[in-house]
Amino acid sequence: MNKSIYSIVTGTGSYIPENIVKNEAFLNNKFLESNGEEINKSNEEITDKFLNITTIAERRYVSDEINTSDIAFFAAEKAILSADIDKEDLDCIIVAHNFGEIKADNKSTDLIPSIAARVKFKLGIDNPSCVAYDLIFGCPGWLQGLIQADYLIKSGDAKKVLIIGAEILSRVADPHDRDCMIYSDGAGATILEAKESESPIGIIAHSTRSDTKLYSKMLYMGPSFNKDDKDGVYMKMNGRRLYMYALETVPNAIKACLEKSSTSLNEIKKVLIHQANGKMDDAILERLYKLHDNLPLPKDIMPMTIQNYGNSSVATIPTLLDLIEKNKLAPHKIESGDKIIFASVGAGMNANAVVYITP
């Protein structure tokens, strides 16, 4: 029987900041409506409702001296060590992020050189054939990087690719906007390698969509809700419409990916989904199973970290994967032969999914 080339994850790593920020830390914030008027609720009511809607009780922030390229590097080092490879053998480094290198004392976005180039420099890689580039695709960026790496491997142009998702959202969050409580900081990394196999392993199918016509303005950069802040530019979102977009789109993206791979939903052992909002992810999973003849929802199929780590955008899925691989998220585990779904949604308009068979 002929062997084919497949893309498999051989190493994982993550960086979770030590600074824990609980919901109580926002009780002294001056939360405002988008028109600048004060919200007619106490901060206790606001934070209680926030917890009920999102399930987020705490999140992690980096310290002032640490930047995006630093946390990407920390996660990358761990992934390389985990895969037990020579860093000089890497053919490509893909770093997914959305805001570049924003320093604590200078909120201007810094993208020159790229974050991937900075990570390659910090890793001390001499090999000029190791191509380093950034990917900006919203929260699904790391997963899209995994998909791009699969293309590189299947084409024969690469054998080992480092894919990183890193973000410091605490520096682009408006402290006067309730949505600031969603965001957190962190980085996750994976090594994807080529492997010959007679039977399908690793990435066996993927799907991606960008719904720009209706949803390209759901996430944007704008001024603070505090009209006295004349200089700051912060991430803003239409949360309700983004929620509906995710519910309408992600289950269908996953269904398309399953059909593409000739995989039944009842074969799936784990669904590793972007940790955007706990209640939203639950609703996505329920809708997915309804699409498949109302299959019963298995227990512990969707591991969650958002309640403790918040939404770190591109870093959520690779961090989740690393925690499971390192036995740090009991009772969850991934074993050889398990079929897994990776899925993400973000940037107001993008969604993607991957079906993966663990070697």
ABEGO torsion letter per residue (X at the ends): XBBBBBBBBABBBBBBBABBBBAAAAAABBBBBAAGBBBBBBAAAAAAAAAAAAGBABBBBBBAABBAAAAAAAAAAAAAAAAGBBAAABABBBBBBAAEBBBAABABBBAOBBAAAAAAAAAGBABAABBBBBBBAEAAAAAAAAAAAAAAAAAGABABBBBBBBBBAAAABBAABAAAAABBBEBBBBBBBBBBBABBBEBABBBBBBBAAAAAAABBBBBBABAABAABBBBBBBAAAAAAAAAAAAAAAAAAAAAAAGBBAAABABBBBBBABAAAAAAAAAAAAAABGGBBBBBGABBBAAAAAEBAEAAAAAAAAAAAAAGABOABBBBBGBBBBBBBBEGGABBBBBBBBBX
